[in-house]
Amino acid sequence: MLLNHVSTVFTAYLWQQTSFHDVVALEIETFWGALASQRLSWISPFNTVQNCNFSQGKIKWFEGGKLNVSVNCLDRHVHTCPERVALIWERDEPGTEVKFTYRELLELTCRLGNLLKRLGVRRGDCVTLYMPSCPLAVASMLACARIGAVHNVVFAGFSAEALADRIRDTQSSTVITVNQGVRGGKVIDLKRTVDQAVQNCPSVQQVLVAMRTENSVAMTDRDVPLEEYVFSYQDGDVFGCMADIGWITGHSYGVYGPLCNGGTTVLFESTPVYPDPGRYWETVQRLGISQFYGAPTAIRLLLKYGDEWVQKYDRSCLKTLGSVGEPINREAWEWYHRVVGGGRCPVIDTWWQTETGGICIAPRPSDPDAEIIPGMAMRPFYGIKPALLDAKGEVLHAHDSTGALCISMAWPGMARTIHNDHQRFIETYFQPYPGYFFTGDGAYCSKEGYYQIVGRLDDVINVSGHRLGTAELEDVVVCTIKCVYVFVVLKKGVEVQEDVLAQQLREMVSRNIAKYASPDYIQVVGRLPKTRSGKIMRRVLRKVVERKTDDLGDLSTLDDSEAVHEVIRGHQRLHGGSKRE
Ligand code: WTA
């Protein structure tokens, strides 16, 4: 669990390096081994760098070694630079940021760790956090790590049922939450949701409650109030990862990566459009953010509001612009580069997933002048060996081909198991292509050997031997028609001759979509259901298209669930009530 974040540490560190040549010559084991010894403090040193076997689903790194990630994130830096700012909490209320130094964060973490121990939390126990992005959430993660407990951070947008599932699954005795969350000016009763959830969770003995707002909430015998703490101020180097702490990007690049490297990290509690669409750039100017890491969906949204919202603010502090979470279409990439970065900052499309722990494919690190192609993740990170496999499980050696994206060698940050279900781990990631870790994504490898993600493989269709991914089609539609969001549903078994369809889709891909914009292919049905992390809920939309709307599953993570009903109504309007499409 702790080691899962180790490669993140390296990625975050290497992201800031200019020359990558120093490391490429080294062998992978030497590379990870040297980084692990140099960049981390070990309680006891490791004996072997790696001992992994994909066909058995065995992933072991740094055996014999022992470290504490909270010591690596905090104590090391408190020794050398205690007054450096570790966290900048960009609160929902604009202009009210709060800074936390490494010393303060260590103190808070130790106090919380001691409290957890006093409350009976032991090594190996799991503590569930249901909190917005805030310093106390970071301190809670680090306090768990410090005392050897496991943290289970549940995104604070999840419903009571979804939260209860996760508490039960981990058998948590302790939950940490806040009285209320605030997001985009709206107050959300988080403690109330926890109260509902724990009714069905017999394992929970105590709920620690911090105060985010001044409104008191009903407390029960189970609840332990947490007092406020005092903050101070100091300048530092600023890493601005906009992801919520409840998602993997918030864990790896909001907390562990920057802190292990002694950086200053911004915890963004708000939304990109609150109080207005200039929020990100006003924050960049005010906090002096140097690396801005955001999601394509937010970039597309802001693009719609126009350049003035960006140009109003001084963005000269920005050095690097990152993107993660879904494919970034060329139009959004170019706007991000030209308008936000003023053409000066490299835009880095980073591909990775929760299972990989950290960035796996990204244009940097590489030579400072190495080319960056819009909308492409391009270069495998050092130690990551991607392979594209075809439907028969054969490796596609030739460049200029599309296949299932797999990774052929282990790396330290990768997942080691699925909690309570190791068999499912093996079946999902190692059985589809024996000997390889299967990512579930499709990718294209260009003639130059650069990678481009084409979307989740379940969404890719194969028409007359030509694989078409949703990302590819969505990119073309956005470039051709004036709209911000596009969602392509690829219906299988459409009543057109296969080769005609293939031909038409290929034409679409070559930017000629307008000609074929017949209602058969392009339909405007309403706003898109997006999660609060910005991912479009493809599962839901596919069910709408398949008319399985009785069973849409858990919608609690959606930003606005009314959008789903709008889409269902729009779809019915276009197709009538009949079952036949
Ligand atoms: C998708 C988020 C295209 C992909 C870190 C992956 C991307 C899934 C990109 C993981 C990218 C992430 N280009 N697609 N740069 N980054 N994805 O677990 O389908 O929330 O498998 O981790 O998001 O999502 P997760």
Residues whose N, C-alpha, C, O or C-beta is under 5 A from the ligand:
A	BS01	WTA	I248 S323 V324 G325 E326 P327 I328 D349 T350 W351 W352 Q353 T354 T439 D441 I453 R456
